[in-house]
Amino acid sequence: MKGRSSISVSRDRFIPGLVLGLAGLAVGCGAVAGSKSPAVETETSLVPLAIAPAALAEADAGVPYCLALSASGGAGPYSWDLAKGNLPPGLELAASSGVISGISNAAGSYSFTAQVSDSSGQAATADFTLTVANVLAIVESSIPAADAEMAYSASLSAAGGIPPYQWSIASGTLPAGVQLESSSGIIDGQTAVSGSYPLTVRVIDSGGQSATKPFILGVAARLAVVNAALPPGEAGVAYAATLDTTGGTAPYGWSLGGGGLPSGLQLEASSGAIDGMSATAGSFAFTAQVTDSYGQSAVLAFTLTIAAPWSGPIVLNGQSGNVIQGLHISSDAGDCVQLIGSSNITITNSEIGPCAGNGVRISDGDQIRIFDSYIHPETLSAGCCDHNDGILAVGASNLWIQGNVVAYGESNIEVEGGSAVIVTGNFLLNPRDEQGGTGPRGGNFQCWSQTPTSAGCTNVTVENNYALSSMDTAKYLYSENTQDSINFGHTDGIVARNNYITGGHSGFGCGLIADLGANSAQFLNNVLVDTGQCGIGIADGTNQLVDGNLVINRTPVAGSGNQAIYVWQGYGAAGACGPVMVSNNVAVQLKPDGIVSGFWKGAGCDPLTLSGNVFGQPAYDLLMPVEQVLPPPPIPPQPKDCVVRSPYSTQTAVAGCGP
């Protein structure tokens, strides 16, 4: 036969899993979709032998690879081998077909020389470099926060895979006005809406490999003065309050933009502190201006009231329909306010404290309402228990507590044997243990039974509160001595929802706990930050639900359990626990030895169902940085009618209470 035949193999990449046979038939490596199949060609003259393609497509680590070298000229059949160098580990060159195939996990660049020989003894060589790219991944673990109404730009980057990359949002949304650039991975734009925006970003490389990672974009508010109102002063008494900001960049400078302070008081330019002593009672209007380090400025108008001296304690016994409003009540010989067997009583827009006893003590009674007041007993009496609570309610029904600042009580709110209790939108600050007691046992809120044999609480709702336990005595009058920040025991029908709970250093307390005899508890969508050795605890009770909570504890206590969420029947035969559902929570606890955990299950409390939770390091990545992802709410979070006058009020969405 005059003519010679040769096999010419196209340079197109092949689908993984097929290998080219001697006759040019795909027996193990098929053609990439859209390419031509290899064909047998008949040549009438012998052409010099040559190898194609000139360069090889990159491989992805851990992904099947298949590419055929092709020969032209010469006389078939052909034989292939490596003349020099090595293929990446896991890949091999088929001698009969010239197909390079396999899976390599070793990223890097590999140089080699391929040789093809024909049946007439001719040989040709070609030098190649085959790059194995790392597994595709998104590099950043978090994205920087944005400022509302300010231009924003942040870049995401990918490692591994084969550029170019394409970026998209796999789930969630960016704030209105902000977008992800598909070709560059740049997030940019400007939004007017502050908040937290969870989203999952996807990147795809040119080889079709993809990777995703969750992020939370926090949008901080613009620079603003956050005090809704200033606490009132008293003529002839030293005064101190501090203006505060949100947004902007420190350091800040303060000045008066208009009006004037009472004689004897001054505004400190560097700190925003207003201090001094005024002998004149009255109301004084002025405007405060703050400027940050970049020249942004904000102003806010205030009215500072200097009041006449305080009133003494109030006792209502068997009364109905009374309103305590706009009063300044203190006592050096017992409770500031006592309500005994009374009904339809309202306390609003008042300051109660300091008190030798409890701030407000309620004995029995019905339809008791406490709104928009600053309650701070401050005294610590010897022995146990409940001598100096902010609010102590025993046997009361239809109790409604909203929009208050309650600070420095033995417990800030203590309910014993109450029914139909609503505690919402309050700021609860630094509970303190009884002096000489078995503490720490202070709490921001507790519902329990009055005695071991008496009835407990029923139908209790605690929501939208800001519970803070701080040891910063430069900022607050007294350090906290908290055991459990929010505690339920001997209670049936519990809803604890949307509370922001932070601080605490007890070796055996929790931020939020269902304790002995606490049944049908629903702990929903609460935020717990640095509450010590325990975020949420289920220690007893039936029909418990822990759902949608965000918990991050970076302040472990040596020698303690240190768990973000735990379920454990700690009372043995004295209690009953289960069933328990723990679902859709994001929770992480750092231990003293650096180990990261999120959940622990002890004995009892069965059956337990876990569903949709994120624990440990993935939770840490989602919740950091805490200051941007989980900022605290304004103080108080949900006023009833007006923003309470207190040293700590920052709420600006509602008007301040008048004098």
C-alpha positions in Angstrom: 0.0 0.0 0.0 1.5 3.3 -1.2 0.0 5.6 1.4 0.8 5.8 5.1 -1.9 6.5 7.7 -1.5 8.4 10.9 -3.7 9.3 13.9 -4.2 13.0 14.6 -5.5 13.8 18.0 -7.2 17.1 18.6 -5.7 19.3 21.3 -9.1 19.8 23.0 -9.5 18.9 26.7 -11.5 15.8 27.5 -14.1 14.9 30.0 -12.6 13.1 33.0 -12.9 9.3 32.9 -12.1 8.4 29.2 -8.8 7.3 27.6 -7.9 7.5 23.9 -7.3 4.1 22.2 -4.8 3.2 19.5 -7.3 3.6 16.8 -8.3 7.0 17.9 -11.4 5.8 19.6 -12.4 7.2 23.0 -12.4 4.2 25.3 -11.7 5.9 28.6 -11.5 9.7 28.0 -14.3 11.4 26.0 -14.1 14.8 24.3 -15.1 17.9 26.1 -18.7 18.9 25.1 -18.6 20.9 21.9 -15.2 19.5 20.7 -14.6 17.2 17.8 -13.9 13.5 18.4 -10.4 12.3 17.4 -10.3 10.9 13.8 -8.2 8.6 11.7 -6.6 10.4 8.8 -4.9 8.9 5.7 -1.9 10.7 4.4 -0.3 10.2 1.0 3.1 11.4 2.0 5.2 11.3 5.1 5.1 14.6 7.0 7.6 15.4 9.8 6.4 14.3 13.1 5.1 17.1 15.5 3.3 17.4 18.9 0.4 19.6 19.7 -0.9 21.6 21.7 1.7 24.2 22.4 0.6 24.7 26.0 -1.5 22.7 28.5 -4.6 23.8 30.3 -4.2 24.1 34.1 -5.5 21.4 36.5 -7.3 22.0 39.8 -6.0 20.1 42.8 -8.3 17.3 43.8 -10.3 17.5 40.6 -10.1 14.9 37.7 -8.0 16.1 34.8 -7.9 14.8 31.3 -6.1 16.3 28.2 -4.9 14.6 25.0 -1.6 15.4 23.3 -1.9 15.0 19.6 0.7 14.0 17.0 0.8 15.0 13.3 3.0 13.7 10.5 5.1 10.5 10.6 3.6 7.1 10.3 1.2 5.7 12.9 0.8 4.0 15.2 2.4 6.4 17.8 4.0 5.7 21.1 4.2 8.3 23.9 6.5 8.7 26.9 8.3 11.2 29.0 11.8 12.2 27.7 12.5 14.3 30.7 10.9 15.7 33.9 7.8 14.4 35.7 4.1 14.9 35.6 2.3 16.1 38.8 1.8 13.2 41.3 -1.4 11.4 40.5 -1.3 12.1 36.7 0.1 9.8 34.0 0.7 9.9 30.3 -0.9 7.0 28.4 1.8 5.5 26.1 -0.6 4.5 23.3 -2.9 7.5 23.2 -1.0 10.5 24.5 -3.7 11.3 27.1 -2.7 12.9 30.3 -5.2 12.0 33.0 -5.8 11.4 36.7 -6.2 13.4 39.9 -3.4 15.4 41.6 -3.6 16.8 45.1 -0.1 18.4 44.9 -0.4 22.1 43.8 2.5 23.5 41.9 4.1 23.9 38.5 5.6 20.8 36.8 7.9 20.9 33.8 8.5 17.9 31.5 9.3 16.9 28.0 6.9 14.7 26.1 8.1 12.4 23.3 6.2 10.7 20.6 7.6 8.0 18.3 6.1 6.7 15.1 6.3 3.3 13.4 9.1 4.4 11.1 11.4 5.3 14.0 10.9 9.1 13.8 10.6 10.9 17.2 9.5 14.4 18.2 9.6 16.1 21.6 7.9 19.1 23.1 8.5 20.9 26.4 5.5 21.6 28.7 4.7 23.1 32.1 1.5 21.8 33.7 0.3 23.9 36.7 -1.9 22.3 39.4 -3.9 25.1 41.1 -4.9 24.9 44.8 -8.4 24.1 45.8 -10.5 27.2 45.3 -11.3 29.1 48.5 -12.3 32.6 49.5 -9.5 34.2 51.5 -11.2 36.7 53.8 -12.8 35.5 57.0 -14.8 38.7 57.5 -15.5 42.0 55.7 -15.1 45.4 57.2 -18.1 47.3 58.5 -19.7 50.1 56.5 -20.9 53.5 57.7 -24.4 54.5 56.7 -24.5 57.3 54.1 -20.8 57.0 53.4 -19.1 55.5 50.3 -18.0 51.9 51.0 -15.6 49.6 49.3 -14.2 46.2 50.4 -12.4 43.5 48.3 -12.9 39.8 48.4 -10.1 37.6 47.0 -9.8 33.9 46.0 -7.0 31.5 46.4 -6.5 28.4 44.3 -8.6 27.4 41.3 -7.9 28.8 37.9 -8.5 32.5 37.2 -10.4 34.4 36.1 -13.1 34.2 38.8 -16.7 35.1 38.8 -18.4 36.4 42.1 -22.0 36.3 43.1 -24.3 36.3 46.2 -25.4 32.7 46.9 -27.9 33.6 49.6 -28.9 36.6 51.7 -28.7 40.2 50.6 -26.4 43.2 50.7 -27.8 46.5 52.0 -29.7 48.6 49.5 -27.3 50.6 47.4 -24.4 48.2 47.9 -23.4 45.6 45.3 -20.9 42.9 44.6 -18.9 43.3 41.4 -19.0 39.9 39.6 -15.6 40.2 37.9 -13.5 41.7 40.7 -15.0 40.6 44.0 -15.3 44.2 45.1 -18.2 45.1 47.4 -19.0 48.8 47.0 -21.7 51.4 47.0 -23.5 53.5 49.7 -26.4 52.7 51.9 -28.6 54.8 54.2 -29.8 51.9 56.3 -27.8 50.6 59.3 -28.0 47.1 60.6 -26.5 43.6 60.1 -26.8 41.8 56.8 -25.9 38.1 56.7 -25.0 36.7 53.3 -23.2 33.9 51.6 -20.7 34.7 48.7 -19.9 32.3 45.9 -16.8 32.4 43.7 -16.4 30.2 40.5 -13.2 29.7 38.6 -12.7 29.2 34.9 -12.6 25.5 35.4 -16.1 25.5 37.0 -14.8 24.9 40.5 -16.8 26.9 43.1 -16.4 27.9 46.8 -18.8 29.7 49.2 -18.3 31.5 52.5 -20.8 33.2 54.9 -20.3 36.8 56.0 -22.1 39.4 58.0 -21.8 43.0 56.8 -22.5 45.5 59.6 -23.6 49.0 58.7 -22.9 51.5 61.4 -24.8 54.7 61.9 -23.3 58.1 61.0 -21.8 60.2 63.8 -24.5 61.2 66.2 -25.0 62.3 69.8 -26.9 59.4 71.3 -28.2 60.7 74.6 -31.9 61.0 74.4 -32.0 63.1 77.6 -29.8 64.1 80.4 -30.6 63.0 84.0 -32.0 65.8 86.1 -29.9 67.4 88.7 -30.7 68.7 92.2 -30.0 72.2 93.4 -27.0 72.4 95.7 -25.9 68.8 94.8 -22.9 67.8 92.6 -23.9 66.9 89.1 -22.2 64.6 86.6 -23.4 63.2 83.3 -21.6 62.3 80.1 -22.6 62.9 76.5 -21.9 60.0 74.2 -21.7 59.3 70.5 -22.3 56.6 68.0 -20.6 56.3 64.7 -17.7 58.5 63.5 -14.1 58.0 64.5 -12.4 58.9 67.8 -11.1 61.2 69.2 -14.1 63.5 69.6 -14.2 67.2 70.5 -17.3 68.7 72.3 -18.6 72.2 72.5 -21.8 74.2 73.0 -23.6 75.1 69.8 -26.2 77.3 71.4 -28.0 78.1 74.6 -26.3 77.7 78.0 -25.8 75.3 80.9 -27.0 76.1 84.4 -24.6 78.3 86.2 -21.9 76.3 87.9 -21.9 73.5 85.3 -19.5 73.1 82.4 -19.0 70.8 79.3 -15.6 69.1 79.1 -14.3 69.5 75.6 -12.4 66.2 75.4 -14.8 63.8 77.2 -18.3 65.2 76.8 -18.7 65.2 80.5 -21.1 67.8 82.1 -20.2 68.4 85.7 -20.2 70.9 88.5 -22.9 72.2 91.0 -25.7 74.5 90.4 -27.7 76.4 93.1 -30.5 77.3 90.7 -33.5 75.1 90.0 -35.2 75.2 86.6 -34.9 74.0 83.0 -32.0 75.0 80.8 -32.0 74.5 77.0 -28.7 74.2 75.1 -27.3 72.5 72.0 -24.3 70.1 72.2 -22.0 69.7 69.2 -19.5 66.9 68.7 -16.8 66.7 66.0 -14.8 63.5 65.1 -11.2 63.1 63.9 -12.3 63.4 60.3 -14.2 66.6 60.7 -17.7 65.1 60.8 -20.0 66.8 63.2 -23.3 66.2 64.9 -25.5 68.4 67.1 -28.4 67.6 69.5 -30.6 69.8 71.6 -31.1 69.1 75.3 -33.0 70.5 78.2 -31.3 70.0 81.6 -33.6 70.2 84.6 -32.3 71.1 88.0 -34.9 70.0 90.5 -35.8 70.9 94.0 -34.9 68.5 96.9 -36.3 65.0 96.9 -39.4 63.5 98.4 -39.5 60.7 101.0 -40.9 57.1 100.7 -44.4 56.3 99.5 -46.7 53.6 100.8 -50.0 52.6 99.2 -52.0 50.0 101.1 -55.2 48.7 99.6 -55.4 51.6 97.1 -56.7 51.5 93.5 -56.2 53.8 90.5 -53.3 55.8 91.8 -50.6 57.3 89.5 -47.1 58.1 90.8 -45.6 60.4 88.2 -42.7 62.9 87.9 -41.5 62.3 91.4 -38.0 62.0 92.9 -38.2 59.4 95.7 -35.5 58.3 98.1 -35.4 56.7 101.5 -32.8 56.2 104.2 -35.0 53.9 106.3 -36.5 51.2 104.1 -38.2 50.7 100.8 -38.7 53.8 98.6 -42.1 52.7 97.3 -44.4 50.0 98.9 -47.6 48.8 97.2 -49.6 46.5 99.5 -52.7 44.7 98.2 -53.3 47.5 95.7 -54.6 47.4 92.1 -54.5 49.5 89.0 -51.4 51.4 90.1 -49.1 53.2 87.6 -45.5 54.4 88.4 -44.1 56.5 85.5 -41.5 59.1 84.6 -40.0 59.0 88.1 -36.6 58.5 89.8 -36.6 56.1 92.7 -33.4 55.8 94.7 -31.1 55.6 96.5 -33.1 53.5 98.9 -32.2 51.8 102.2 -34.5 48.9 101.2 -36.0 47.9 97.8 -36.7 50.4 95.1 -40.3 49.3 94.6 -41.8 46.5 96.7 -45.1 45.0 95.6 -47.0 42.7 97.9 -49.9 40.9 96.2 -51.9 43.3 94.0 -53.2 43.3 90.5 -52.7 45.5 87.4 -49.4 47.1 88.5 -47.5 49.1 85.9 -44.0 50.6 86.1 -43.0 52.6 83.1 -40.1 54.9 82.0 -38.5 55.3 85.4 -34.9 55.3 86.8 -34.8 52.9 89.8 -31.5 52.5 91.6 -31.6 51.3 95.3 -27.8 51.1 95.6 -27.8 49.9 99.2 -26.5 46.5 100.2 -27.9 45.1 103.5 -26.5 42.2 105.5 -27.9 38.7 105.0 -30.1 37.0 102.5 -32.3 37.8 100.6 -34.1 40.4 98.6 -33.5 43.4 100.9 -32.4 45.7 98.2 -33.9 44.7 94.8 -34.8 47.3 92.3 -38.3 45.9 91.9 -39.5 43.1 94.2 -43.0 41.7 93.3 -44.5 39.0 95.5 -47.7 37.4 94.5 -48.6 40.1 92.0 -50.7 39.4 88.9 -50.9 41.3 85.6 -47.5 43.0 86.3 -46.2 45.2 83.4 -42.6 46.6 83.5 -41.5 48.6 80.5 -38.9 51.2 79.4 -37.1 51.6 82.7 -33.5 51.8 83.7 -33.1 49.6 86.8 -29.6 49.6 88.3 -27.6 48.4 91.2 -30.2 46.2 92.9 -29.4 43.0 94.7 -31.5 41.7 91.9 -32.8 44.3 89.6 -36.2 42.7 89.0 -37.3 39.9 91.3 -40.7 38.3 90.8 -41.9 35.6 93.3 -45.1 33.8 92.6 -46.4 36.2 89.9 -48.7 35.5 87.1 -49.2 37.3 83.7 -45.8 39.1 84.0 -44.5 41.3 81.1 -41.0 42.7 81.3 -40.0 44.5 78.1 -37.7 47.1 76.8 -35.8 47.8 80.0 -32.1 48.5 80.6 -31.0 46.3 83.6 -27.6 47.2 84.9 -25.1 45.6 87.4 -27.0 43.5 89.9 -25.2 43.2 93.2 -25.0 40.3 95.7 -26.5 40.8 99.2 -23.8 41.8 101.6 -22.6 38.8 103.6 -24.7 36.3 101.8 -23.8 33.1 100.0 -23.3 34.9 96.6 -22.8 35.8 94.1 -26.6 35.5 93.5 -27.4 38.8 92.0 -29.5 38.8 88.8 -30.9 41.2 86.3 -34.2 39.3 86.3 -35.5 36.3 88.2 -38.9 34.6 88.4 -39.1 32.0 91.2 -41.3 30.8 94.1 -41.4 32.7 97.4 -40.7 29.6 99.4 -39.8 26.0 98.4 -43.5 25.0 98.9 -45.3 28.0 97.5 -46.5 28.6 94.0 -44.1 29.9 91.4 -44.6 32.1 88.4 -46.9 31.5 85.4 -47.1 33.1 82.0 -44.0 35.3 82.0 -42.7 37.2 79.0 -39.2 38.8 79.1 -38.4 40.5 75.8 -36.4 43.3 74.1 -34.4 44.0 77.3 -30.7 45.0 77.5 -29.1 43.3 80.5 -25.6 44.4 81.2 -23.2 43.1 83.9 -20.1 45.2 84.0 -17.1 45.5 86.3 -16.1 48.9 84.9 -16.3 51.2 88.0 -14.9 54.1 86.0 -18.1 54.1 83.9 -20.6 52.8 86.4 -21.2 53.5 90.1 -20.9 49.9 91.3 -19.4 46.7 89.8 -21.7 43.8 89.0 -21.9 40.6 91.1 -24.1 38.5 88.8 -24.8 34.8 89.1 -27.5 34.3 86.4 -28.4 37.4 84.4 -31.9 36.1 83.5 -33.1 33.2 85.5 -36.4 31.2 85.6 -37.2 28.7 88.3 -40.6 27.2 89.4 -42.2 28.9 86.4 -44.7 27.6 83.9 -45.0 29.3 80.5 -41.9 31.3 79.7 -41.0 33.5 76.7 -37.5 35.1 76.7 -37.2 36.7 73.3 -34.9 39.3 71.6 -33.0 40.2 74.7 -29.4 41.5 74.6 -27.5 40.0 77.5 -23.8 40.8 78.1 -21.3 40.5 80.9 -20.9 38.4 84.0 -18.1 36.5 85.6 -19.7 33.9 87.9 -18.1 30.5 88.0 -21.5 28.8 88.0 -24.0 31.2 86.4 -25.4 31.7 82.9 -26.6 34.6 80.8 -30.0 32.9 80.4 -31.1 29.8 82.2 -34.2 27.5 82.7 -33.6 26.4 86.3 -35.4 24.0 88.7 -39.0 23.6 87.8 -39.0 26.0 84.8 -41.3 24.4 82.3 -42.4 25.3 78.7 -39.6 27.8 78.2 -39.0 29.4 74.8 -35.6 31.1 74.5 -35.9 32.8 71.1 -33.6 35.1 69.1 -31.6 36.4 72.1 -28.1 37.8 71.8 -25.6 36.8 74.5 -22.1 38.3 74.5 -19.3 37.5 76.9 -21.5 36.2 79.7 -18.7 34.2 81.4 -18.8 30.5 81.7 -22.2 29.9 80.2 -24.4 31.6 77.6 -27.7 29.6 77.7 -28.4 26.7 80.1 -31.2 24.2 80.3 -30.8 22.7 83.7 -34.4 21.5 84.3 -37.9 21.6 83.1 -40.1 20.1 80.4 -41.0 21.1 76.8 -38.0 23.5 76.4 -37.2 25.3 73.1 -33.9 27.1 72.4 -34.1 28.6 68.9 -32.4 31.3 66.8 -30.1 32.6 69.5 -26.6 34.2 68.8 -24.1 33.4 71.6 -20.4 34.3 71.8 -18.4 34.0 75.0 -14.8 35.2 74.9 -14.5 35.5 78.7 -14.2 31.9 80.1 -14.0 31.3 83.8 -11.1 29.0 85.0 -12.4 25.8 86.6 -15.9 26.1 85.2 -17.9 24.3 82.5 -17.5 27.1 79.9 -20.2 26.3 77.3 -22.1 28.6 75.0 -25.2 26.4 75.3 -25.7 23.4 77.5 -28.5 20.9 78.3 -28.1 19.0 81.5 -30.5 17.8 84.2 -28.6 19.1 87.1 -31.1 18.4 89.9 -31.5 14.6 89.6 -34.6 13.3 91.3 -35.6 16.7 92.5 -36.4 17.8 89.0 -37.7 16.7 85.6 -36.2 17.6 82.3 -37.1 17.0 78.6 -38.0 17.0 75.8 -35.6 19.8 74.6 -35.3 21.3 71.1 -32.1 23.2 70.3 -32.4 24.7 66.8 -31.0 27.4 64.5 -28.6 28.8 67.0 -25.1 30.3 66.3 -23.0 29.7 69.4 -19.4 29.6 70.4 -17.5 29.5 73.7 -13.7 30.0 74.1 -12.2 27.9 76.9 -9.3 28.9 79.1 -7.0 26.6 77.2 -7.9 28.1 73.9 -10.2 25.3 72.7 -13.3 26.5 70.9 -16.6 24.8 71.6 -20.3 25.6 71.3 -22.6 23.0 72.8 -22.5 20.4 75.6 -25.1 17.7 76.5 -25.0 16.2 80.0 -27.2 13.6 81.6 -30.9 13.7 81.4 -33.2 16.2 79.5 -34.2 13.6 77.0 -35.2 13.4 74.3 -32.9 16.2 72.9 -33.3 17.3 69.3 -30.6 19.3 67.6 -31.4 21.0 64.2 -29.8 23.7 62.1 -27.2 25.0 64.6 -23.8 26.4 63.9 -21.3 25.8 66.8 -17.6 26.3 67.4 -15.2 28.0 65.0 -17.7 28.5 62.2 -19.9 30.4 64.7 -17.0 32.5 65.8 -16.3 33.5 62.2 -19.9 34.5 61.7 -20.2 36.6 64.9 -16.9 38.4 64.8 -16.1 41.3 65.1 -18.7 41.5 67.9 -18.8 45.3 68.0 -19.9 45.4 64.4 -22.0 42.2 64.1 -23.7 42.3 67.5 -23.9 46.0 68.6 -25.9 46.6 71.8 -29.3 48.3 71.6 -30.1 51.9 72.6 -30.9 52.5 76.3 -33.6 51.7 77.1 -34.4 49.5 74.1 -38.2 50.0 74.1 -39.6 53.0 76.1 -43.3 52.9 76.9 -44.2 56.6 76.4 -40.9 58.6 76.7 -37.2 58.0 77.3 -36.4 57.7 81.0 -34.1 60.4 82.4 -31.1 58.5 83.6 -27.3 58.8 83.4 -27.3 55.9 80.9 -30.1 56.7 78.4 -29.1 56.8 74.8 -32.4 56.1 73.0 -33.2 58.8 70.3 -36.1 57.2 68.5 -38.5 58.4 71.2 -38.8 61.8 72.9 -37.3 62.2 76.4 -39.5 62.3 79.5 -40.2 65.8 80.8 -39.5 67.2 84.3 
